[in-house]
Amino acid sequence: MLPLTEEQSDMPATAEQVISIDHVAKTYGETRALVDTTFAAASGEVIGLIGHNGAGKSTLMRIIAGITDPDEGALVIAGEPIAGGRGLSPRRATELGIRVVHQELSLCANLRVYENLVIRYPGRRGPRWRRDCRALMTAALDRVFPGHGIAVNAQVGDLSLGQRQMVEIAVAVADVGTPMRLLMLDEPTSALDAVTAAQLFDYLRDAAGTGLTCLLVSHRLAEIQARTDRIVVLRDGGIVFDGATRDIDRDGLVKLMGEARVAPSTAGERGEPVRPASVKGQEARVAVSGFTTPRLHDVSITVRPGEVVGLAGLEGHGQRDLLRAVFAAGRRRNPRIALRGDVAYVAGDRRVEGVFPHWSVNRNITVSSVRRLTSRGLLSTVAEGRLAAGWIDRLGLLGQPDASIGDLSGGNQQKALFARSLATRADVILLDDPTRGVDLGTKARIYQIIREEAANGRSFLWYSTENEELSECDRCYVLRDGRIVDEVDRAEFSEERVVAASFQEVR
């Protein structure tokens, strides 16, 4: 771990210290999650916490939130010493003003939006708790996401992934009577579109002006550089940089994190086009013609062999509905959706629709390929291990193959889901935000693998909440209110055009 200088700290000299962590360490078996970590945050700071998947970011947050006890070291929160972390529980952390939004959403899908507030804060019970919780949730959503359109009486399971992310954040910041001193957000914009993400950052900046400290974990370096005062870089469980955001650029951050390659960010840095020269003359592998549902209206798209086609637009405007409709057509014929070949799907909500949390990493990767790994009714564990190992190596997945996938970081779980779809022999791969929560090096690797697989004839239909990465596609369709409002070729792609089309009025 590099020593921290006085200049690197950049903490306001007169600001109240909200939290101090002194030589904290945490080990899981042979894995050193945190190593001799010393860190402090002052009132009103917005701090970016970055590092590759498995660098220790989530472990640090869990220790601060009282969920995990450190093996060594001590904490001071709001002036209260907590030796060795013992005595700090999630409830006590909340009483001290610590709020946290984890990468994996913790909402109860079978409950209403406002009911999740009383689950998080049991003290809100009483004869009028329903009325009070409805008012608190409405106020929190309105404060952070103006014009959100979320009914607090709605059942969480009926909301889109982006709306659930908004509710999770609103639950964390709700005014439940205990002053909020530190808000920790783990990939909070991973399921949000550009507009709601901007609303969140506006709220954070305003709240910082009143003294709230924010610890923001994100793999989106552009938002870290634009929205934070200070950046802390973790690498292999240790802090390797702690300094002012203005003092380090993107390349410097990537080098500190230990990534071999930066994810493309401009047109000049993109990989070679995926589309073969003859692709326009080929019969479509996916052909959607005039498809209409309650959420989609007269949608028509094509995806040809070797093409990577993107779905863009504000979150919740029909992109996921279209992906699921195409996937369903692979199992039940739909007269409006023509498919040539098999289809595989990378789910966007990995916790609900993706991973089998109690299964091993190997089994999670190979579960969709069991038929071809089976002979006379018996599964070949040798063939299963070989198939999984190949994709683990290709994606750089960190974690023991026989370990429970639930023990992996969110980003490594996402790699396993991506590997699962590619391990099949499917001709069409449907991608629902496949890089959500993964680090920059892995993003670059995923982009490269998509190009390689497309060059071998596979087709990809890719929805992303990051407009920037849709520049990797050959074409992209922009959806607004369930309708296609623009089709953008790779050579003409720009975030400005996508954003403009996203707000286009539909007649």
RODO-2510 file (C-alpha; in nm, 4 decimals, decimal comma):
residues 507
     n   res          X          Y          Z
     1     m     0,0000     0,0000     0,0000
     2     l     0,1341     0,3426    -0,0924
     3     p     0,1796     0,5945     0,1908
     4     l    -0,0710     0,8811     0,1889
     5     t     0,0619     1,2330     0,1936
     6     e    -0,0971     1,5408     0,3454
     7     e    -0,1587     1,6735    -0,0060
     8     q    -0,3347     1,3534    -0,1128
     9     s    -0,5833     1,3676     0,1711
    10     d    -0,7311     1,7039     0,0599
    11     m    -0,9769     1,6910     0,3505
    12     p    -1,1220     2,0299     0,4475
    13     a    -0,9234     2,1462     0,7504
    14     t    -1,2253     2,2751     0,9386
    15     a    -1,4786     2,0072     0,8414
    16     e    -1,6104     1,7615     1,0970
    17     q    -1,4689     1,4123     1,0569
    18     v    -1,7632     1,1783     0,9965
    19     i    -1,5728     0,8509     0,9860
    20     s    -1,2192     0,7314     1,0467
    21     i    -1,0870     0,3810     0,9746
    22     d    -0,7526     0,2878     1,1250
    23     h    -0,5479    -0,0091     0,9938
    24     v    -0,8523    -0,2252     0,9184
    25     a    -0,8006    -0,5726     0,7713
    26     k    -1,0391    -0,8500     0,6667
    27     t    -0,9662    -1,1994     0,5378
    28     y    -1,2003    -1,4642     0,3961
    29     g    -1,0163    -1,7948     0,4004
    30     e    -0,7101    -1,7394     0,1832
    31     t    -0,8518    -1,4231     0,0283
    32     r    -0,7341    -1,0934     0,1757
    33     a    -1,0285    -0,8633     0,1122
    34     l    -0,8786    -0,5645     0,2969
    35     v    -0,5167    -0,5105     0,4006
    36     d    -0,4109    -0,2478     0,6589
    37     t    -0,6652     0,0042     0,5338
    38     t    -0,6644     0,3574     0,6773
    39     f    -0,9249     0,6027     0,5561
    40     a    -1,1170     0,9105     0,6764
    41     a    -1,4052     1,1184     0,5442
    42     a    -1,5120     1,4696     0,6383
    43     s    -1,8531     1,6304     0,6478
    44     g    -1,9737     1,7465     0,3051
    45     e    -1,7285     1,5429     0,0960
    46     v    -1,8342     1,3450    -0,2105
    47     i    -1,5773     1,0675    -0,2391
    48     g    -1,5393     0,8245    -0,5280
    49     l    -1,4304     0,4736    -0,4272
    50     i    -1,3018     0,2767    -0,7242
    51     g    -1,1104    -0,0407    -0,8028
    52     h    -1,1451    -0,3562    -1,0068
    53     n    -1,3938    -0,6251    -0,9086
    54     g    -1,2754    -0,7920    -0,5896
    55     a    -1,0509    -0,5005    -0,4872
    56     g    -1,2256    -0,4683    -0,1495
    57     k    -1,4763    -0,1871    -0,2090
    58     s    -1,7866    -0,3783    -0,0977
    59     t    -1,6042    -0,5240     0,2034
    60     l    -1,5058    -0,1747     0,3182
    61     m    -1,8653    -0,0567     0,2840
    62     r    -2,0004    -0,3574     0,4730
    63     i    -1,7611    -0,2921     0,7621
    64     i    -1,8668     0,0726     0,7827
    65     a    -2,2331    -0,0330     0,7712
    66     g    -2,1873    -0,2786     1,0595
    67     i    -2,2679    -0,5833     0,8456
    68     t    -1,9171    -0,7314     0,8621
    69     d    -1,6676    -0,7224     1,1503
    70     p    -1,3042    -0,6502     1,0601
    71     d    -1,0336    -0,8912     1,1745
    72     e    -0,8069    -0,6050     1,2763
    73     g    -0,8183    -0,2297     1,3218
    74     a    -1,0624     0,0217     1,4647
    75     l    -1,3304     0,2642     1,3520
    76     v    -1,4546     0,5994     1,4738
    77     i    -1,7998     0,6970     1,3496
    78     a    -1,9504     1,0355     1,4335
    79     g    -1,6991     1,0654     1,7172
    80     e    -1,7813     0,7238     1,8659
    81     p    -1,4847     0,4806     1,8862
    82     i    -1,5606     0,1249     1,7767
    83     a    -1,2592    -0,0923     1,8580
    84     g    -1,2137    -0,3752     1,6147
    85     g    -1,5581    -0,3075     1,4720
    86     r    -1,7192    -0,5032     1,7549
    87     g    -2,0377    -0,3515     1,8841
    88     l    -2,1262    -0,2027     1,5451
    89     s    -2,4415    -0,3599     1,4038
    90     p    -2,6466    -0,2433     1,1040
    91     r    -2,8991    -0,0923     1,3456
    92     r    -2,6302     0,0898     1,5440
    93     a    -2,4707     0,2159     1,2215
    94     t    -2,8102     0,3548     1,1177
    95     e    -2,8464     0,5272     1,4557
    96     l    -2,5053     0,6866     1,3984
    97     g    -2,6245     0,8255     1,0651
    98     i    -2,4847     0,5649     0,8232
    99     r    -2,7047     0,4778     0,5251
   100     v    -2,6119     0,2361     0,2483
   101     v    -2,7398     0,1310    -0,0928
   102     h    -2,5867    -0,2024    -0,1893
   103     q    -2,5196    -0,3101    -0,5456
   104     e    -2,7590    -0,6017    -0,5047
   105     l    -3,1018    -0,4561    -0,4289
   106     s    -3,2503    -0,5524    -0,0917
   107     l    -3,6167    -0,4663    -0,1510
   108     c    -3,8929    -0,7176    -0,0776
   109     a    -4,0561    -0,7674    -0,4159
   110     n    -4,3835    -0,8965    -0,2675
   111     l    -4,4377    -0,5795    -0,0620
   112     r    -4,5547    -0,2348    -0,1628
   113     v    -4,3037     0,0445    -0,2076
   114     y    -4,3891     0,2184     0,1208
   115     e    -4,3939    -0,1114     0,3139
   116     n    -4,0243    -0,1572     0,2394
   117     l    -3,9559     0,1494     0,4508
   118     v    -4,0860    -0,0150     0,7684
   119     i    -3,8825    -0,3278     0,6875
   120     r    -3,5634    -0,1187     0,6776
   121     y    -3,6582     0,0940     0,9783
   122     p    -3,8682    -0,1139     1,2224
   123     g    -3,9056     0,1859     1,4530
   124     r    -4,1542     0,3377     1,2096
   125     r    -4,4312     0,1135     1,3455
   126     g    -4,7387     0,2545     1,5145
   127     p    -5,1107     0,3028     1,4593
   128     r    -5,0528     0,5362     1,1641
   129     w    -4,7416     0,3743     1,0187
   130     r    -4,8941     0,3194     0,6741
   131     r    -4,9879     0,6841     0,6327
   132     d    -4,6514     0,7996     0,7696
   133     c    -4,4483     0,5632     0,5498
   134     r    -4,6425     0,6586     0,2375
   135     a    -4,5722     1,0254     0,3096
   136     l    -4,2022     0,9625     0,3823
   137     m    -4,1500     0,7559     0,0658
   138     t    -4,3319     1,0086    -0,1504
   139     a    -4,1184     1,2898    -0,0071
   140     a    -3,7928     1,0960    -0,0566
   141     l    -3,8712     1,0009    -0,4171
   142     d    -3,9812     1,3549    -0,5009
   143     r    -3,6657     1,4984    -0,3427
   144     v    -3,4190     1,2768    -0,5296
   145     f    -3,6052     1,1954    -0,8524
   146     p    -3,8515     1,4740    -0,9422
   147     g    -4,1215     1,3517    -1,1804
   148     h    -4,0385     0,9861    -1,1025
   149     g    -4,3918     0,8552    -1,1684
   150     i    -4,3621     0,5771    -0,9073
   151     a    -4,6732     0,5048    -0,7002
   152     v    -4,5789     0,4301    -0,3391
   153     n    -4,8722     0,1856    -0,3228
   154     a    -4,7295    -0,0181    -0,6131
   155     q    -4,5888    -0,3638    -0,5490
   156     v    -4,2119    -0,3597    -0,5880
   157     g    -4,2142    -0,6716    -0,8053
   158     d    -4,4192    -0,4838    -1,0675
   159     l    -4,1577    -0,2095    -1,1068
   160     s    -3,8812    -0,2011    -1,3644
   161     l    -3,5221    -0,2557    -1,2516
   162     g    -3,4505     0,1165    -1,2803
   163     q    -3,7564     0,2051    -1,0736
   164     r    -3,6525    -0,0459    -0,8077
   165     q    -3,3104     0,1161    -0,7961
   166     m    -3,4788     0,4537    -0,7433
   167     v    -3,6922     0,3109    -0,4612
   168     e    -3,3854     0,1535    -0,2969
   169     i    -3,2109     0,4909    -0,2955
   170     a    -3,5224     0,6681    -0,1666
   171     v    -3,5554     0,4182     0,1201
   172     a    -3,1941     0,4890     0,2182
   173     v    -3,2327     0,8681     0,2242
   174     a    -3,5838     0,8851     0,3723
   175     d    -3,6193     1,1202     0,6685
   176     v    -3,6899     0,8682     0,9453
   177     g    -3,5889     1,0960     1,2315
   178     t    -3,2221     0,9940     1,2624
   179     p    -2,9804     1,2494     1,1091
   180     m    -2,8041     1,1094     0,8010
   181     r    -2,4284     1,1743     0,8126
   182     l    -2,2810     0,9291     0,5592
   183     l    -2,4519     0,7877     0,2495
   184     m    -2,2729     0,4976     0,0790
   185     l    -2,3829     0,4106    -0,2747
   186     d    -2,2557     0,0977    -0,4511
   187     e    -2,3063     0,1311    -0,8287
   188     p    -2,6229     0,3398    -0,7813
   189     t    -2,6508     0,4399    -1,1486
   190     s    -2,5957     0,0919    -1,2949
   191     a    -2,9695     0,0532    -1,3658
   192     l    -3,0526     0,4232    -1,4131
   193     d    -3,0772     0,6133    -1,7394
   194     a    -2,8896     0,9385    -1,7946
   195     v    -3,1737     1,1591    -1,6726
   196     t    -3,2383     0,9841    -1,3406
   197     a    -2,8636     0,9475    -1,2816
   198     a    -2,8254     1,3252    -1,3254
   199     q    -3,1101     1,3809    -1,0780
   200     l    -2,9334     1,1622    -0,8233
   201     f    -2,6076     1,3539    -0,8599
   202     d    -2,7870     1,6864    -0,8293
   203     y    -2,9366     1,5619    -0,5026
   204     l    -2,5982     1,4456    -0,3743
   205     r    -2,4366     1,7797    -0,4495
   206     d    -2,7158     1,9701    -0,2747
   207     a    -2,7032     1,7332     0,0246
   208     a    -2,3238     1,7686     0,0467
   209     g    -2,3796     2,1424     0,0751
   210     t    -2,5738     2,0792     0,3959
   211     g    -2,3007     1,8534     0,5392
   212     l    -2,3873     1,5041     0,4114
   213     t    -2,0852     1,2905     0,3228
   214     c    -2,1217     1,0567     0,0268
   215     l    -1,9100     0,7532    -0,0581
   216     l    -1,9766     0,6617    -0,4216
   217     v    -1,8663     0,3292    -0,5703
   218     s    -1,8795     0,3202    -0,9492
   219     h    -1,6984     0,1708    -1,2461
   220     r    -1,8155     0,4628    -1,4587
   221     l    -1,5054     0,6774    -1,4380
   222     a    -1,6645     0,9692    -1,6232
   223     e    -1,9203     1,0184    -1,3467
   224     i    -1,6577     0,9701    -1,0759
   225     q    -1,4410     1,2407    -1,2306
   226     a    -1,7316     1,4775    -1,2895
   227     r    -1,9193     1,4323    -0,9630
   228     t    -1,6691     1,3808    -0,6796
   229     d    -1,4324     1,5962    -0,4753
   230     r    -1,1907     1,3189    -0,3923
   231     i    -1,1054     0,9714    -0,5197
   232     v    -0,9874     0,6680    -0,3247
   233     v    -0,8456     0,3801    -0,5309
   234     l    -0,8403     0,0259    -0,3915
   235     r    -0,6243    -0,2458    -0,5400
   236     d    -0,6027    -0,6004    -0,4054
   237     g    -0,7444    -0,4949    -0,0688
   238     g    -0,5260    -0,1894    -0,0109
   239     i    -0,5589     0,1837    -0,0785
   240     v    -0,3124     0,2879    -0,3494
   241     f    -0,4358     0,6449    -0,3964
   242     d    -0,6326     0,8947    -0,1891
   243     g    -0,6409     1,2428    -0,3336
   244     a    -0,8327     1,5260    -0,4962
   245     t    -1,0268     1,4351    -0,8102
   246     r    -0,8671     1,7258    -0,9975
   247     d    -0,5208     1,5815    -0,9389
   248     i    -0,5575     1,2635    -1,1444
   249     d    -0,6895     1,1821    -1,4914
   250     r    -0,8636     0,8766    -1,6347
   251     d    -0,5451     0,7060    -1,7549
   252     g    -0,3850     0,7547    -1,4138
   253     l    -0,6833     0,5953    -1,2407
   254     v    -0,6836     0,2976    -1,4757
   255     k    -0,3109     0,2449    -1,4208
   256     l    -0,3544     0,2556    -1,0422
   257     m    -0,6350     0,0001    -1,0554
   258     g    -0,4063    -0,2363    -1,2410
   259     e    -0,6152    -0,2739    -1,5524
   260     a    -0,4364    -0,3755    -1,8674
   261     r    -0,6742    -0,1918    -2,0963
   262     v    -0,9096     0,1035    -2,0863
   263     a    -1,2657     0,0552    -2,2054
   264     p    -1,3226     0,2556    -2,5248
   265     s    -1,4701     0,5997    -2,4611
   266     t    -1,4522     0,7827    -2,7929
   267     a    -1,5188     0,6933    -3,1542
   268     g    -1,1478     0,7001    -3,2320
   269     e    -1,0799     0,4357    -2,9628
   270     r    -1,3485     0,1868    -3,0673
   271     g    -1,2655    -0,1594    -3,1868
   272     e    -1,2942    -0,2638    -3,5492
   273     p    -1,6492    -0,2823    -3,6886
   274     v    -1,8183    -0,6118    -3,6202
   275     r    -2,0359    -0,6287    -3,9279
   276     p    -1,9006    -0,8420    -4,2174
   277     a    -1,9080    -0,6667    -4,5540
   278     s    -2,1846    -0,8945    -4,6813
   279     v    -2,4128    -0,8756    -4,3784
   280     k    -2,6723    -0,6510    -4,5439
   281     g    -2,7421    -0,9178    -4,8014
   282     q    -2,8015    -1,1923    -4,5477
   283     e    -3,1390    -1,3093    -4,4265
   284     a    -3,2243    -1,1688    -4,0840
   285     r    -3,1645    -1,3973    -3,7888
   286     v    -3,4109    -1,1902    -3,5815
   287     a    -3,6963    -1,0133    -3,7582
   288     v    -3,9557    -0,8319    -3,5490
   289     s    -4,2389    -0,6895    -3,7590
   290     g    -4,5135    -0,4625    -3,6271
   291     f    -4,4929    -0,6156    -3,2796
   292     t    -4,7391    -0,4637    -3,0333
   293     t    -4,8076    -0,5266    -2,6637
   294     p    -4,9406    -0,2995    -2,3883
   295     r    -4,5849    -0,1593    -2,3538
   296     l    -4,4584    -0,1886    -2,7142
   297     h    -4,6167    -0,0253    -3,0170
   298     d    -4,5640    -0,1377    -3,3774
   299     v    -4,1989    -0,2280    -3,3210
   300     s    -3,9980    -0,3553    -3,6181
   301     i    -3,6278    -0,4450    -3,6011
   302     t    -3,3842    -0,6808    -3,7736
   303     v    -3,0635    -0,8459    -3,6582
   304     r    -2,8532    -1,0294    -3,9161
   305     p    -2,5804    -1,2926    -3,8709
   306     g    -2,2659    -1,1301    -3,7380
   307     e    -2,4408    -0,8088    -3,6333
   308     v    -2,4360    -0,6383    -3,2951
   309     v    -2,7518    -0,4304    -3,2649
   310     g    -2,8155    -0,1986    -2,9709
   311     l    -3,1317    -0,0880    -2,7944
   312     a    -3,1076     0,2653    -2,6568
   313     g    -3,3305     0,5209    -2,4888
   314     l    -3,4412     0,6127    -2,1399
   315     e    -3,4761     0,3214    -1,8969
   316     g    -3,8213     0,1638    -1,8902
   317     h    -3,9305     0,2580    -2,2421
   318     g    -3,9691    -0,0981    -2,3690
   319     q    -3,6136    -0,2201    -2,4275
   320     r    -3,6318    -0,5055    -2,1765
   321     d    -3,9841    -0,5936    -2,2901
   322     l    -3,8517    -0,6343    -2,6439
   323     l    -3,5611    -0,8537    -2,5313
   324     r    -3,7951    -1,0780    -2,3329
   325     a    -4,0395    -1,1016    -2,6216
   326     v    -3,7631    -1,2189    -2,8566
   327     f    -3,6439    -1,4696    -2,5964
   328     a    -3,9997    -1,6010    -2,5476
   329     a    -4,0383    -1,6402    -2,9244
   330     g    -3,7523    -1,8876    -2,9143
   331     r    -3,9732    -2,1180    -2,7072
   332     r    -4,3220    -2,0297    -2,8262
   333     r    -4,3880    -1,9244    -3,1848
   334     n    -4,4928    -1,5641    -3,2380
   335     p    -4,6226    -1,4584    -3,5810
   336     r    -4,4640    -1,1138    -3,5384
   337     i    -4,1172    -1,2385    -3,4382
   338     a    -3,9203    -1,4594    -3,6784
   339     l    -3,6110    -1,6359    -3,5444
   340     r    -3,3474    -1,8406    -3,7232
   341     g    -3,1445    -2,0342    -3,4669
   342     d    -3,1312    -2,0757    -3,0907
   343     v    -3,1451    -1,7880    -2,8419
   344     a    -2,9629    -1,7233    -2,5107
   345     y    -3,0356    -1,4426    -2,2662
   346     v    -2,8213    -1,2503    -2,0169
   347     a    -3,0650    -1,1242    -1,7516
   348     g    -3,0348    -0,7667    -1,6294
   349     d    -3,1423    -0,8350    -1,2705
   350     r    -2,8874    -1,0993    -1,1781
   351     r    -3,0175    -1,1469    -0,8250
   352     v    -3,3786    -1,2167    -0,9274
   353     e    -3,3437    -1,3578    -1,2792
   354     g    -2,9808    -1,4611    -1,3097
   355     v    -2,7628    -1,6440    -1,0608
   356     f    -2,8408    -1,9548    -0,8591
   357     p    -2,6864    -1,8202    -0,5365
   358     h    -2,6241    -2,1551    -0,3650
   359     w    -2,4722    -2,3232    -0,6682
   360     s    -2,1050    -2,3239    -0,7577
   361     v    -1,9472    -2,0888    -1,0098
   362     n    -1,8982    -2,3839    -1,2465
   363     r    -2,2613    -2,4920    -1,2286
   364     n    -2,3892    -2,1378    -1,2802
   365     i    -2,1872    -2,1106    -1,5999
   366     t    -2,2794    -2,4490    -1,7438
   367     v    -2,6463    -2,4790    -1,6404
   368     s    -2,7704    -2,3766    -1,9862
   369     s    -2,5380    -2,6268    -2,1557
   370     v    -2,6289    -2,9346    -1,9502
   371     r    -2,7851    -3,1207    -2,2427
   372     r    -2,4655    -3,1330    -2,4430
   373     l    -2,2601    -3,2208    -2,1322
   374     t    -2,4815    -3,5219    -2,0588
   375     s    -2,4444    -3,8720    -2,1954
   376     r    -2,6989    -4,1450    -2,1259
   377     g    -2,8569    -3,9352    -1,8548
   378     l    -2,5303    -3,8700    -1,6707
   379     l    -2,3642    -3,5299    -1,6452
   380     s    -1,9910    -3,5345    -1,7156
   381     t    -1,8325    -3,3265    -1,4409
   382     v    -1,5049    -3,3363    -1,6354
   383     a    -1,6667    -3,1803    -1,9418
   384     e    -1,8545    -2,9353    -1,7204
   385     g    -1,5344    -2,8243    -1,5490
   386     r    -1,3528    -2,7909    -1,8808
   387     l    -1,6286    -2,5765    -2,0332
   388     a    -1,6499    -2,3486    -1,7274
   389     a    -1,2706    -2,3185    -1,6961
   390     g    -1,2391    -2,1956    -2,0531
   391     w    -1,4834    -1,9101    -1,9958
   392     i    -1,3498    -1,8309    -1,6484
   393     d    -1,0077    -1,7821    -1,8037
   394     r    -1,1355    -1,5901    -2,1052
   395     l    -1,3321    -1,3442    -1,8905
   396     g    -1,0784    -1,3216    -1,6085
   397     l    -1,3386    -1,4258    -1,3524
   398     l    -1,2039    -1,4111    -0,9962
   399     g    -1,3206    -1,6884    -0,7644
   400     q    -1,2770    -2,0598    -0,7068
   401     p    -1,4769    -2,2689    -0,9596
   402     d    -1,6241    -2,4844    -0,6814
   403     a    -1,7106    -2,1917    -0,4545
   404     s    -2,0663    -2,0665    -0,4166
   405     i    -2,1321    -1,7903    -0,6666
   406     g    -2,2945    -1,5933    -0,3850
   407     d    -1,9463    -1,5448    -0,2372
   408     l    -1,8305    -1,3530    -0,5455
   409     s    -1,8490    -0,9781    -0,5975
   410     g    -2,1375    -0,8487    -0,8054
   411     g    -1,9110    -0,7836    -1,1014
   412     n    -1,7768    -1,1392    -1,1006
   413     q    -2,1309    -1,2756    -1,0763
   414     q    -2,2130    -1,0702    -1,3858
   415     k    -1,9155    -1,2250    -1,5672
   416     a    -2,0528    -1,5703    -1,4865
   417     l    -2,3914    -1,4805    -1,6365
   418     f    -2,2239    -1,3514    -1,9513
   419     a    -2,0163    -1,6693    -1,9682
   420     r    -2,3306    -1,8815    -1,9299
   421     s    -2,4902    -1,7390    -2,2428
   422     l    -2,1735    -1,7607    -2,4516
   423     a    -2,1012    -2,1151    -2,3348
   424     t    -2,4190    -2,2256    -2,5116
   425     r    -2,4238    -2,2773    -2,8864
   426     a    -2,6956    -2,0181    -2,9305
   427     d    -2,6919    -1,8193    -3,2534
   428     v    -2,8564    -1,5126    -3,0984
   429     i    -2,7404    -1,3629    -2,7679
   430     l    -2,9745    -1,1182    -2,5942
   431     l    -2,7883    -0,8835    -2,3591
   432     d    -2,9695    -0,6919    -2,0851
   433     d    -2,7107    -0,4435    -1,9560
   434     p    -2,4353    -0,7111    -1,9432
   435     t    -2,1622    -0,4805    -1,8088
   436     r    -2,3650    -0,3574    -1,5101
   437     g    -2,1302    -0,3437    -1,2112
   438     v    -1,8155    -0,4712    -1,3848
   439     d    -1,4814    -0,2955    -1,3915
   440     l    -1,3245    -0,1173    -1,6881
   441     g    -1,0864    -0,3969    -1,7801
   442     t    -1,3698    -0,6495    -1,7865
   443     k    -1,5838    -0,4158    -1,9962
   444     a    -1,3067    -0,3932    -2,2527
   445     r    -1,2748    -0,7730    -2,2477
   446     i    -1,6500    -0,8165    -2,2947
   447     y    -1,6509    -0,5749    -2,5874
   448     q    -1,3671    -0,7697    -2,7470
   449     i    -1,5391    -1,1057    -2,6933
   450     i    -1,8607    -0,9723    -2,8468
   451     r    -1,6635    -0,8615    -3,1531
   452     e    -1,4900    -1,1990    -3,1798
   453     e    -1,8123    -1,3973    -3,1429
   454     a    -1,9897    -1,1735    -3,3940
   455     a    -1,7041    -1,2223    -3,6387
   456     n    -1,7753    -1,5959    -3,6079
   457     g    -2,1375    -1,5363    -3,7095
   458     r    -2,3210    -1,4916    -3,3815
   459     s    -2,5822    -1,2161    -3,3529
   460     f    -2,6257    -0,9847    -3,0538
   461     l    -2,9204    -0,7706    -2,9455
   462     w    -2,7846    -0,5483    -2,6690
   463     y    -2,9645    -0,3134    -2,4298
   464     s    -2,7448    -0,0837    -2,2224
   465     t    -2,8152     0,2000    -1,9798
   466     e    -2,4767     0,3452    -2,0825
   467     n    -2,5216     0,5285    -2,4117
   468     e    -2,1448     0,5471    -2,4496
   469     e    -2,0962     0,1727    -2,4870
   470     l    -2,3633     0,1451    -2,7566
   471     s    -2,0990     0,2938    -2,9862
   472     e    -1,9654    -0,0642    -2,9917
   473     c    -2,2739    -0,1723    -3,1901
   474     d    -2,3156    -0,1825    -3,5668
   475     r    -2,6551    -0,0129    -3,5365
   476     c    -2,8808     0,0875    -3,2539
   477     y    -3,2534     0,1488    -3,2264
   478     v    -3,3721     0,4234    -2,9910
   479     l    -3,6999     0,3555    -2,8094
   480     r    -3,9342     0,6151    -2,6646
   481     d    -4,2646     0,5153    -2,5000
   482     g    -4,2385     0,1682    -2,6508
   483     r    -4,1832     0,2900    -3,0074
   484     i    -3,8773     0,2996    -3,2319
   485     v    -3,8031     0,6692    -3,2802
   486     d    -3,4596     0,6474    -3,4450
   487     e    -3,2168     0,4020    -3,6004
   488     v    -2,8527     0,5060    -3,5749
   489     d    -2,5706     0,3509    -3,7746
   490     r    -2,2308     0,3068    -3,6108
   491     a    -2,0682     0,5727    -3,8287
   492     e    -2,3350     0,8266    -3,7279
   493     f    -2,3527     0,7366    -3,3589
   494     s    -2,3258     1,0058    -3,0938
   495     e    -2,4600     1,0319    -2,7412
   496     e    -2,6164     1,3648    -2,8338
   497     r    -2,8250     1,2027    -3,1085
   498     v    -2,9383     0,9209    -2,8786
   499     v    -3,0344     1,1637    -2,6027
   500     a    -3,2207     1,3893    -2,8464
   501     a    -3,4171     1,0922    -2,9822
   502     s    -3,4861     0,9688    -2,6267
   503     f    -3,6780     1,2898    -2,5558
   504     q    -3,8493     1,3050    -2,8913
   505     e    -4,2244     1,3453    -2,8640
   506     v    -4,4113     1,0418    -2,9971
   507     r    -4,7243     1,1149    -3,2000
***
